[in-house]
């Protein structure tokens, strides 16, 4: 259960941070609210319905913590209305789903590449190797490596676009 929560939180954390930092003015306060959301999610994880998006559930928790934060400050009105908080959460849920679909499509497209192309991508983006180091590793020139990576990225972009179009149908 702990591993699942950790994995889900890692995926949802950027959306939670964006949501909270947009709604809470002071940086330190926003950090505190994010920590409260994380603790609440951990304590109440058994209440989470796994058939629904985790990010939607955790943003609902975040909304509650944001409202609590402003109540504690003694303010009569929120800086943002509840409707705006709901709308922001909905957009973040949509965005995360789109990001996930794009990442999954990219993985499928990378799997379709020839081994040499995957090796070039690994050297460049996993190992963070320089063009000269990659050229040496594949017995080529830095200029050729640049051209090959450019072509691979173009192929991947077209493939991802096609994969996402197939999913939209």
Secondary structure, 3 states (H helix, E strand, C coil): CHHHHHHHHHHHHHHHHHHHHHHCCCHHHHHHHHHHHHHHHHHCHHHCCCCCCHHHHHHHHHHHHHHHHHHHCCCCCCCCCHHHHHHHHHHHHHHHHHHHHHHHHHHHHHHHCCHHHHHHHHHHHHCCCCHHHHHHHCCCCHHHHHHHHHHHHHHHHHHHHHHHHHHHC
